[in-house]
Amino acid sequence: MARKGQFQIDQSGKIEQTDKDTVLCLANEEEWDAILIKAKTKRQLQEIFRLNKQPRNYVLFVFCAGLAVLIKRNLDKDTITIDREYFGKEAVIKEILLGMIKENKRRPEILFGNIGRRVQAHLKGYKIYIRKIQAKKTISRVELLKEIKKTEVGKRLKNA
């Protein structure tokens, strides 16, 4: 399988905004992929974290689970730069994310940076967010929990 260049990931609609859908879009100038996390799914996951007395873990773990699903769909990429959404949390995000995708022998290099608004990841992601185009996949609560449960925090979640 041939490796494919540099890509960026941008988020439209924050995970913590549980009244709005979230889009995670991976793109470069030639190709793109995007997943959608419905607001209802986010509220269900938030409730699971709240019932397990871990409400502070909700945002980062759901964000990382979404990233993991998207990256696993794109393991042939060389480098993926994730837009800085949660400043100062990049090391934690990378650790959680790598724990979720560790079983994959081939995986891209993961970086963080300010990707801006003119890159395709932002432009396509925003179009999906405002419903001009559709995401390639809508992610279920079960798919996200599968990724979250690969972590130590996730293994301790009850009723999930």
C-alpha positions as CSV (number, residue, x, y, z in Angstrom):
1,M,0.0,0.0,0.0
2,A,1.5,3.4,-1.0
3,R,1.8,6.0,1.7
4,K,0.1,9.3,1.1
5,G,1.5,12.7,2.1
6,Q,0.5,15.3,4.7
7,F,-3.1,15.8,6.0
8,Q,-4.8,18.0,8.5
9,I,-7.7,17.3,10.9
10,D,-10.1,20.0,12.0
11,Q,-13.0,20.0,14.3
12,S,-16.2,21.9,13.6
13,G,-18.6,22.0,16.5
14,K,-16.9,21.4,19.8
15,I,-17.4,18.1,21.7
16,E,-18.6,20.1,24.8
17,Q,-21.4,21.8,22.8
18,T,-23.8,18.9,23.3
19,D,-26.7,20.8,21.5
20,K,-24.7,20.7,18.2
21,D,-23.2,18.0,16.1
22,T,-19.4,17.6,15.8
23,V,-17.5,17.1,12.6
24,L,-14.0,15.8,12.5
25,C,-12.5,16.2,9.0
26,L,-9.2,14.9,7.6
27,A,-8.1,16.4,4.3
28,N,-5.4,17.7,2.1
29,E,-5.7,19.4,-1.3
30,E,-6.6,16.1,-3.1
31,E,-8.7,14.0,-0.8
32,W,-10.8,14.1,2.3
33,D,-12.7,12.0,4.9
34,A,-15.0,13.1,7.6
35,I,-17.0,11.7,10.5
36,L,-20.0,13.1,12.2
37,I,-20.8,12.8,15.9
38,K,-24.5,13.6,16.5
39,A,-25.4,15.9,19.4
40,K,-27.6,13.1,20.9
41,T,-24.6,10.7,20.9
42,K,-22.5,13.3,22.7
43,R,-25.2,13.8,25.3
44,Q,-25.4,10.0,25.9
45,L,-21.7,9.7,26.3
46,Q,-21.6,12.8,28.6
47,E,-24.2,11.1,30.8
48,I,-22.1,7.9,31.0
49,F,-19.1,9.9,32.1
50,R,-21.3,11.9,34.6
51,L,-22.8,8.7,36.1
52,N,-19.3,7.3,36.5
53,K,-18.2,10.5,38.3
54,Q,-15.8,11.4,35.6
55,P,-17.4,14.4,33.9
56,R,-14.0,16.1,33.3
57,N,-12.8,13.2,31.2
58,Y,-15.7,13.4,28.8
59,V,-14.4,16.0,26.3
60,L,-10.9,14.7,25.8
61,F,-11.9,11.0,25.6
62,V,-14.7,11.5,23.2
63,F,-12.5,13.8,21.1
64,C,-9.8,11.2,21.0
65,A,-12.2,8.4,20.2
66,G,-13.5,10.4,17.2
67,L,-9.9,11.0,16.1
68,A,-9.1,7.3,16.5
69,V,-12.0,6.3,14.3
70,L,-11.1,8.8,11.7
71,I,-7.4,8.0,11.7
72,K,-8.1,4.2,11.5
73,R,-10.0,4.9,8.3
74,N,-6.9,6.6,7.0
75,L,-3.8,4.6,8.1
76,D,-2.1,5.0,4.7
77,K,-1.4,8.7,5.4
78,D,2.2,9.7,6.3
79,T,1.6,12.7,8.6
80,I,-1.5,14.0,10.2
81,T,-1.5,17.4,11.8
82,I,-4.4,17.9,14.3
83,D,-5.6,21.4,14.8
84,R,-5.0,22.7,18.3
85,E,-8.5,22.6,19.8
86,Y,-7.6,22.2,23.4
87,F,-4.5,24.3,24.1
88,G,-2.1,22.7,26.6
89,K,-3.7,19.3,26.3
90,E,-1.8,18.1,23.2
91,A,0.4,15.7,25.1
92,V,-2.5,14.1,26.9
93,I,-4.6,13.9,23.7
94,K,-1.6,12.2,21.8
95,E,-1.1,9.7,24.7
96,I,-4.9,8.8,24.7
97,L,-5.1,8.7,20.9
98,L,-2.0,6.5,20.5
99,G,-3.4,4.1,23.2
100,M,-6.5,3.8,21.0
101,I,-4.7,3.1,17.8
102,K,-1.7,1.1,19.1
103,E,-2.9,-2.2,17.7
104,N,-2.3,-0.9,14.2
105,K,1.2,-1.6,13.0
106,R,1.1,1.0,10.3
107,R,0.0,4.5,11.5
108,P,0.7,8.0,10.5
109,E,2.9,10.4,12.4
110,I,0.7,12.6,14.6
111,L,1.5,16.3,15.0
112,F,-0.4,19.3,16.4
113,G,-0.5,22.8,15.0
114,N,-2.7,25.8,14.1
115,I,-3.9,24.8,10.7
116,G,-6.0,27.9,10.0
117,R,-9.2,28.4,8.1
118,R,-8.0,28.1,4.5
119,V,-7.1,24.4,4.6
120,Q,-9.4,21.8,3.1
121,A,-9.9,20.1,6.5
122,H,-11.5,23.3,7.8
123,L,-13.4,24.1,4.6
124,K,-14.9,20.7,4.1
125,G,-15.6,20.2,7.8
126,Y,-17.4,23.5,8.0
127,K,-19.5,22.6,5.0
128,I,-20.6,19.4,6.7
129,Y,-21.2,21.2,9.9
130,I,-23.6,23.7,8.2
131,R,-25.1,20.7,6.2
132,K,-24.0,21.8,2.7
133,I,-22.4,18.4,2.2
134,Q,-22.6,15.1,4.1
135,A,-19.9,13.4,6.3
136,K,-18.6,10.1,4.9
137,K,-19.7,8.4,8.2
138,T,-21.8,9.0,11.2
139,I,-20.2,7.5,14.3
140,S,-22.4,5.7,16.9
141,R,-22.1,5.7,20.6
142,V,-21.0,2.1,20.5
143,E,-18.2,2.8,18.1
144,L,-16.9,5.7,20.3
145,L,-17.2,3.6,23.5
146,K,-15.2,0.8,21.8
147,E,-12.3,3.2,21.4
148,I,-12.7,4.7,24.9
149,K,-12.7,1.3,26.5
150,K,-9.2,0.7,25.2
151,T,-8.0,3.2,27.8
152,E,-7.6,2.8,31.5
153,V,-10.3,5.4,32.1
154,G,-12.6,3.6,29.7
155,K,-12.1,0.2,31.3
156,R,-13.5,1.6,34.5
157,L,-16.7,3.0,33.0
158,K,-19.8,1.2,34.2
159,N,-23.0,1.0,32.2
160,A,-21.2,1.8,29.0
